[in-house]
Amino acid sequence: MDGLYGEDATSKGGAGVTNPLVVWRNNLGRKLQHFLDKSTPHPVARWIASFVVASIYCLRAYYIEGFYIVTYGLGIYLLNLLIGFLSPQVDPESEGPGLPSKETDEFKPFIRRLPEFKFWYAVTKAFLVAFSLTFFGIFDVPVFWPILLLYWLVLFVLTMKRQIRHMIKYRYVPFTVGKQRYTGKRQASSDKVVHNLSGELMDAAVSLLQPVSSSEDTEITVDSQPVPLTQV
């Protein structure tokens, strides 16, 4: 790491002369990484910012009425990111079943192939790049945009249909809401403990009362028997 960001990385030809452009790039990268680290625990704010960026791009593409190829490429890229976001990290078809398929199986949280933070970062960066491309006329290729829109919709439907079939086949949902709580098992175990404790208390009570009842019966039988004259 020192070699990447130290003077060795910024020197030119080993002469010890620092390159201001490389230094500025490294400082900008550090600041960007610091900003990304601070935004990690705030997903709602991050996605709101991404929605604002996407809205700005859509408004610009609508008002200038062009750059349909850029928008089509952006749509294909976003579809690819969405498939990675909805797919598990371990593919059950190639690496075996990694997801629980029965109620008795151990619970495993859904681990995405493309994590949420990387998905958000890629989506936001894609809109920023597409927005910057709209300032270059070379990318404004004349094309009949309804054909591109129809082709993208067909591709989206077929891709999502295949993904939904994959979810149904391997019985998984690409979302994990909250933390799993096993209240039913805990309640059953507590009821079982209470039942066993009550049974033990009943057995102890019966064992305490049984000698007393037997002695009373013995005394009654003794009193009921006639006393011999020799004992008198």
Phi, psi and chi 1 to 4 in degrees:
 res  aa     phi    psi   chi1   chi2   chi3   chi4
   1 MET       -  -35.8  -62.1  -61.7  -68.1      -
   2 ASP   -65.9  -32.5  -65.3  -22.5      -      -
   3 GLY   -71.7  -23.6      -      -      -      -
   4 LEU   -81.5  -39.1  -67.2  177.3      -      -
   5 TYR  -111.0   -2.0  -64.2  101.6      -      -
   6 GLY   -86.2 -162.4      -      -      -      -
   7 GLU   -72.2  -24.1  -65.1 -177.8   -4.7      -
   8 ASP   -65.7  -35.3  -65.9  -22.2      -      -
   9 ALA   -76.9  -26.2      -      -      -      -
  10 THR   -96.9   -5.3   59.0      -      -      -
  11 SER   -77.5  155.9   61.8      -      -      -
  12 LYS  -119.9  112.6 -171.5  175.1 -177.9  179.6
  13 GLY    71.1   15.5      -      -      -      -
  14 GLY    74.3   11.4      -      -      -      -
  15 ALA   -87.6   -2.3      -      -      -      -
  16 GLY    81.5   11.3      -      -      -      -
  17 VAL   -91.7  119.1 -179.8      -      -      -
  18 THR   -78.3  144.0   58.3      -      -      -
  19 ASN   -95.9  117.7 -170.1  -12.0      -      -
  20 PRO   -61.2  -31.9  -21.3   33.0      -      -
  21 LEU   -68.1  -40.7 -178.4   60.8      -      -
  22 VAL   -68.1  -39.3  176.7      -      -      -
  23 VAL   -63.4  -43.1  174.2      -      -      -
  24 TRP   -64.1  -38.5  175.9   80.9      -      -
  25 ARG   -66.0  -41.1 -175.6 -171.9   63.5 -177.1
  26 ASN   -66.0  -40.9  -66.1  -24.8      -      -
  27 ASN   -65.7  -39.7  -67.2  -28.2      -      -
  28 LEU   -65.4  -38.4 -177.9   61.9      -      -
  29 GLY   -65.0  -39.0      -      -      -      -
  30 ARG   -65.0  -42.5  -67.6 -169.2 -172.2   96.1
  31 LYS   -65.7  -39.2  -68.1 -179.8  179.8  179.2
  32 LEU   -65.7  -41.7  178.2   60.9      -      -
  33 GLN   -65.7  -37.5 -173.9   63.3   40.6      -
  34 HIS   -64.1  -41.0  178.8   69.0      -      -
  35 PHE   -65.1  -40.7  172.7   76.4      -      -
  36 LEU   -66.3  -38.8  -66.6  176.2      -      -
  37 ASP   -64.4  -37.8  -66.3  -21.0      -      -
  38 LYS   -72.6  -27.4  -69.3 -179.7   64.2  177.0
  39 SER   -87.1   -4.7   64.7      -      -      -
  40 THR   -60.7  -45.7  -58.9      -      -      -
  41 PRO   -81.0   13.5   29.2  -33.9      -      -
  42 HIS  -125.7   73.0  -54.6  -74.0      -      -
  43 PRO   -68.5  -34.2   24.5  -32.7      -      -
  44 VAL   -65.5  -45.9  177.4      -      -      -
  45 ALA   -63.9  -37.5      -      -      -      -
  46 ARG   -63.7  -45.3  -72.3 -169.1  -78.7  107.0
  47 TRP   -72.4  -29.6  -77.4  106.0      -      -
  48 ILE   -64.7  -42.8  -69.6  176.2      -      -
  49 ALA   -62.7  -40.3      -      -      -      -
  50 SER   -65.1  -37.4  -60.4      -      -      -
  51 PHE   -64.5  -37.8  179.0   75.6      -      -
  52 VAL   -64.4  -43.5  172.0      -      -      -
  53 VAL   -63.5  -42.2  173.0      -      -      -
  54 ALA   -65.3  -37.6      -      -      -      -
  55 SER   -65.4  -39.3  -59.2      -      -      -
  56 ILE   -63.4  -41.6  -67.1  174.2      -      -
  57 TYR   -65.8  -43.1  172.0   77.5      -      -
  58 CYS   -63.5  -40.4  -67.3      -      -      -
  59 LEU   -64.4  -40.2  -70.9  175.3      -      -
  60 ARG   -67.4  -43.8  175.7  167.2  174.8   77.1
  61 ALA   -65.2  -29.4      -      -      -      -
  62 TYR   -75.4  -41.3  174.8   76.4      -      -
  63 TYR   -76.9  -34.1  -78.9  111.0      -      -
  64 ILE   -84.4  -15.0   62.5  178.6      -      -
  65 GLU    52.1   58.3  -63.5 -178.9   -4.3      -
  66 GLY  -166.7 -168.9      -      -      -      -
  67 PHE    56.7   44.8  -62.7   94.0      -      -
  68 TYR   -71.7  -30.2  -58.7  116.2      -      -
  69 ILE   -65.8  -39.8  -68.2  -64.6      -      -
  70 VAL   -63.8  -42.9  175.2      -      -      -
  71 THR   -65.7  -38.5  -54.8      -      -      -
  72 TYR   -65.8  -44.4  175.4   74.7      -      -
  73 GLY   -63.1  -36.3      -      -      -      -
  74 LEU   -63.8  -41.1  175.8   63.9      -      -
  75 GLY   -64.5  -40.6      -      -      -      -
  76 ILE   -64.8  -40.6  -64.6  -63.3      -      -
  77 TYR   -66.3  -42.1 -179.0   69.7      -      -
  78 LEU   -65.0  -36.1  -65.9  179.3      -      -
  79 LEU   -64.9  -39.7 -179.1   59.8      -      -
  80 ASN   -64.1  -40.6 -172.5   20.8      -      -
  81 LEU   -65.3  -38.4  -67.9  177.5      -      -
  82 LEU   -64.4  -38.6 -179.9   62.3      -      -
  83 ILE   -65.1  -41.0  -66.2  -57.3      -      -
  84 GLY   -66.0  -32.6      -      -      -      -
  85 PHE   -71.0  -33.0 -180.0   72.5      -      -
  86 LEU   -90.6   -8.3  -61.9  177.5      -      -
  87 SER   -94.5  146.5  -59.1      -      -      -
  88 PRO   -73.0  157.1   26.2  -33.3      -      -
  89 GLN   -67.0  -37.9 -175.3  178.9   15.2      -
  90 VAL  -103.0  115.5  178.7      -      -      -
  91 ASP   -76.0  119.8 -168.8    2.4      -      -
  92 PRO   -63.8  -24.4  -19.9   32.0      -      -
  93 GLU   -71.7  -35.8  -67.6 -178.2   -7.4      -
  94 SER  -103.6  -31.4   59.7      -      -      -
  95 GLU  -115.5   15.7  -59.1 -176.5   14.3      -
  96 GLY    87.5  168.7      -      -      -      -
  97 PRO   -70.8  114.2   25.9  -32.0      -      -
  98 GLY  -108.5   -1.5      -      -      -      -
  99 LEU  -114.4  145.8  -61.3  172.1      -      -
 100 PRO   -68.5  130.7   23.3  -32.5      -      -
 101 SER  -112.6   -4.8   57.9      -      -      -
 102 LYS  -129.3  162.4  -61.2  179.7 -178.6  178.4
 103 GLU   -68.6  -27.7  -64.8 -179.0   -5.0      -
 104 THR   -83.0  -10.5   56.6      -      -      -
 105 ASP   -71.7  156.7  -67.8  -13.8      -      -
 106 GLU   -69.1  137.7 -178.6 -176.9   -0.9      -
 107 PHE   -70.8  132.3  171.4   76.8      -      -
 108 LYS  -131.0  127.3  -63.8 -179.7  179.9  179.2
 109 PRO   -66.8  153.1   24.0  -33.0      -      -
 110 PHE   -75.8  120.2 -177.3   79.7      -      -
 111 ILE  -106.8  119.2  -58.0  177.1      -      -
 112 ARG   -79.9  153.0  -52.1  178.7 -171.9  -82.0
 113 ARG   -70.5  -33.6 -171.4  174.2   64.7 -170.7
 114 LEU  -119.9  108.4 -177.4   63.2      -      -
 115 PRO   -61.7  163.7  -21.6   32.9      -      -
 116 GLU   -62.7  -41.9 -177.2  -90.0  -23.5      -
 117 PHE   -66.4  -43.9 -176.9   80.7      -      -
 118 LYS   -66.6  -34.6  -68.0 -176.1  177.5 -179.8
 119 PHE   -64.1  -45.1  175.7   64.5      -      -
 120 TRP   -63.6  -43.4  164.4   81.0      -      -
 121 TYR   -64.3  -41.0 -178.9   70.5      -      -
 122 ALA   -68.3  -39.1      -      -      -      -
 123 VAL   -64.9  -46.8  168.2      -      -      -
 124 THR   -63.7  -43.1  -53.0      -      -      -
 125 LYS   -65.0  -35.4 -173.9  170.4   66.0  173.5
 126 ALA   -65.1  -41.4      -      -      -      -
 127 PHE   -67.4  -37.5  -85.6  105.0      -      -
 128 LEU   -65.8  -41.2  -69.2  175.6      -      -
 129 VAL   -66.2  -42.8  171.7      -      -      -
 130 ALA   -64.6  -36.9      -      -      -      -
 131 PHE   -65.4  -39.0 -179.1   76.6      -      -
 132 SER   -69.6  -30.0   62.4      -      -      -
 133 LEU   -70.4  -21.9  -68.5  178.8      -      -
 134 THR   -71.5   -6.7   56.8      -      -      -
 135 PHE   -93.1    2.4  -67.9   95.1      -      -
 136 PHE  -117.5  117.4  -60.2   94.1      -      -
 137 GLY   -67.3  -16.5      -      -      -      -
 138 ILE   -66.1  -23.6 -169.4  174.7      -      -
 139 PHE   -89.3   -1.9  -62.1  103.5      -      -
 140 ASP   -88.9   78.1 -170.8    8.9      -      -
 141 VAL   -85.4  127.8  179.5      -      -      -
 142 PRO   -68.4  125.8   22.9  -31.8      -      -
 143 VAL  -153.5  153.7   66.7      -      -      -
 144 PHE   -81.7  101.1 -171.1   59.5      -      -
 145 TRP   -65.5  -28.9   65.9  -93.9      -      -
 146 PRO   -60.4  -31.1  -26.5   36.1      -      -
 147 ILE   -67.0  -42.7  -64.5  179.5      -      -
 148 LEU   -63.3  -40.7  -64.9  179.3      -      -
 149 LEU   -64.7  -43.1  178.6   60.7      -      -
 150 LEU   -64.8  -41.8 -179.5   61.0      -      -
 151 TYR   -64.8  -38.5 -177.1   73.1      -      -
 152 TRP   -68.5  -38.8 -174.8   86.4      -      -
 153 LEU   -64.4  -41.5  -70.1  176.1      -      -
 154 VAL   -64.1  -42.4  171.5      -      -      -
 155 LEU   -64.8  -38.5 -174.6   62.3      -      -
 156 PHE   -65.3  -44.5  175.7   79.4      -      -
 157 VAL   -64.4  -44.6  170.6      -      -      -
 158 LEU   -66.7  -39.9  -66.6  178.5      -      -
 159 THR   -67.4  -44.9  -54.6      -      -      -
 160 MET   -68.7  -32.6  -66.7  -54.1  -61.5      -
 161 LYS   -64.1  -42.8 -175.2  177.3 -179.6 -179.5
 162 ARG   -65.6  -37.9 -176.3 -177.8   61.5 -178.7
 163 GLN   -68.1  -39.3 -174.2   67.3   24.6      -
 164 ILE   -66.3  -39.0  -67.6  173.8      -      -
 165 ARG   -63.1  -37.1  -74.9 -178.9  178.0  178.5
 166 HIS   -65.2  -39.4 -169.3  -89.7      -      -
 167 MET   -64.6  -42.8  -64.0  178.2 -172.4      -
 168 ILE   -68.3  -37.8  -63.9  174.5      -      -
 169 LYS   -65.8  -42.7 -179.3  178.8  179.3 -179.9
 170 TYR  -103.6    7.5  -66.5  100.1      -      -
 171 ARG    55.3   62.5  -59.0  175.7 -179.9  -88.7
 172 TYR  -140.7  154.7   69.5   91.3      -      -
 173 VAL  -119.3  130.2  178.5      -      -      -
 174 PRO   -77.4   31.1   29.3  -34.9      -      -
 175 PHE  -143.3  139.6  -61.1  100.3      -      -
 176 THR  -122.9  106.0  -58.1      -      -      -
 177 VAL   -95.9  115.4 -179.7      -      -      -
 178 GLY    69.4 -164.4      -      -      -      -
 179 LYS  -107.3  136.5 -175.6  178.7  179.9 -179.8
 180 GLN   -68.4  133.1  -64.7  -67.1  -33.9      -
 181 ARG  -122.7  128.6  -60.8 -179.7 -179.1  -87.4
 182 TYR  -101.0   67.4  -58.2   94.5      -      -
 183 THR   -71.8  -32.6   54.9      -      -      -
 184 GLY   -64.9  -45.1      -      -      -      -
 185 LYS   -66.9  -38.8  -67.2 -176.4  179.0 -179.7
 186 ARG   -65.5  -40.0  -69.4 -179.7  178.7  177.2
 187 GLN   -65.7  -40.5 -175.7   67.7   24.8      -
 188 ALA   -65.2  -41.4      -      -      -      -
 189 SER   -66.2  -38.5   60.9      -      -      -
 190 SER   -66.9  -39.1   60.8      -      -      -
 191 ASP   -63.4  -38.0  -65.7  -20.0      -      -
 192 LYS   -65.8  -39.7 -174.3  176.7  179.7 -179.9
 193 VAL   -64.5  -43.2  170.3      -      -      -
 194 VAL   -63.8  -39.6  171.6      -      -      -
 195 HIS   -65.1  -43.7  178.1   72.2      -      -
 196 ASN   -65.3  -39.3  -65.3  -25.7      -      -
 197 LEU   -65.8  -41.3 -176.9   58.8      -      -
 198 SER   -66.1  -36.8   61.0      -      -      -
 199 GLY   -64.3  -40.8      -      -      -      -
 200 GLU   -66.0  -38.3  -67.2  177.2   -2.5      -
 201 LEU   -65.3  -39.3  -68.7  175.9      -      -
 202 MET   -65.1  -41.3  -69.8  -64.6  -65.1      -
 203 ASP   -64.1  -40.0  -66.2  -20.2      -      -
 204 ALA   -66.2  -37.9      -      -      -      -
 205 ALA   -66.4  -40.3      -      -      -      -
 206 VAL   -66.1  -39.2  170.0      -      -      -
 207 SER   -66.9  -31.0   62.7      -      -      -
 208 LEU   -75.8  -35.0  -69.9  174.7      -      -
 209 LEU   -83.7  -22.5  -66.9  176.0      -      -
 210 GLN   -65.5  -43.9 -172.0  172.3    1.7      -
 211 PRO   -64.0  -34.6  -23.2   34.8      -      -
 212 VAL   -66.0  -43.0  176.5      -      -      -
 213 SER   -67.4  -37.2   61.9      -      -      -
 214 SER   -68.7  -37.7   60.9      -      -      -
 215 SER   -67.5  -38.9   61.0      -      -      -
 216 GLU   -62.7  -42.0  -69.3  178.3   -5.4      -
 217 ASP   -63.0  -37.4  -65.5  -21.7      -      -
 218 THR   -67.1  -41.7  -55.4      -      -      -
 219 GLU   -65.3  -36.4  -69.1  176.7    0.6      -
 220 ILE   -66.6  -42.1  -67.1  173.1      -      -
 221 THR   -67.7  -35.4   53.8      -      -      -
 222 VAL   -67.9  -41.9  169.6      -      -      -
 223 ASP   -66.8  -31.4  -67.3  -19.3      -      -
 224 SER   -75.8  -22.5   62.8      -      -      -
 225 GLN   -75.9  143.6  -68.9  179.6   -2.4      -
 226 PRO   -69.1  140.4   24.6  -32.7      -      -
 227 VAL   -85.3  129.9  178.4      -      -      -
 228 PRO   -67.0  155.2  -20.2   32.1      -      -
 229 LEU   -73.6  -24.6  -66.8  175.7      -      -
 230 THR   -67.9  -32.7   55.6      -      -      -
 231 GLN   -74.0  -22.6  -66.5 -178.4    1.4      -
 232 VAL   -73.5      -  179.4      -      -      -
